[in-house]
Amino acid sequence: MVFLIQNTQNRDTDILHLKVDELLRVTKEAQNAMLGLEALDLKELEKLRKHYRSLGEGLTIDLDGTVVQEKGRQNLNNC
């Protein structure tokens, strides 16, 4: 039973990753570096997580979804 649940979860995760990859691929402003995150080790992922956390700290979003204040956008394709 545990194997069946794990298999279903893995399949769902794979499908979710493929959908997100497709959304990143078709979004012009998306960072292409995000498509290969699976190849990063834990230290690199943590560094990237901290980077995104710091980007979000300077971001204020109005209730209607518009950005009120934003720090300069960095290009992660150069990482």
N, C-alpha and C positions, 0 to 999 in steps of 0.2 A: 504494500500500500504506500509506504514511504517513497519507494522508487517511482511509482506512478505520479505522485504529487510533485516530486522533484523534476521529473521529466516534463510535466505540464508547465511548471514554473520556468524551467529553462527555455522551453519553446516560446512561452509568452515573452520572456525577456529578450530572446533573439528577435522576435517580431517587433517588439518595441524599439530595439536598437536600429533595425532596418528602417522603420518609419522615421525615426529621428534623423538618421543619416540622410534620408531622402529630403527631409525638410531643410536640413543644413545645405544640401547640395543645390537646391533650387532657390535658396534665399541669397540674394546678391550681397547683402551686408554680412552674411555669416562668415565666421572664421573657418577656413578650410582645415586648419590645424585640429579642429575638434573631431574630424572624421577618423583620426587614427589614435584616439585615446586608449584603446585597448592595448596598444604596444608599450605604454608608459608603465614604469614601475611605481611603487607606492610613494616614494619620495617625490617623484616628478608630479604625480597626481595631487599630492598635498600642496606642493608649490603652486600649482595651477589653481587649486581650490582657494588658497590664500589670496592669490592675485584677483580672482573674481570677487571674493569677499570684499577686498579693498576697493574694487571698482564700484561695487554696490553701496558702499558707505557714503560716497559722495553723490548719490543719486536720490532725488526726491521726485515722487510721482504724485500728481494730482488725482483726485477721486475719479475724474473722467478718463484717466489713463495717460494723460500727456505729461511729458518730462518737464519739470519746473527748473531743476538745477542739475547739471551733469558735469563731471570731471572730463578732461580730455580723453578721447577714445584711443586706445592703443591697438596696434595691429598684432594679433597673436600669431599670424603666419610667419613672423620673423623670430619666433621663439626657438 
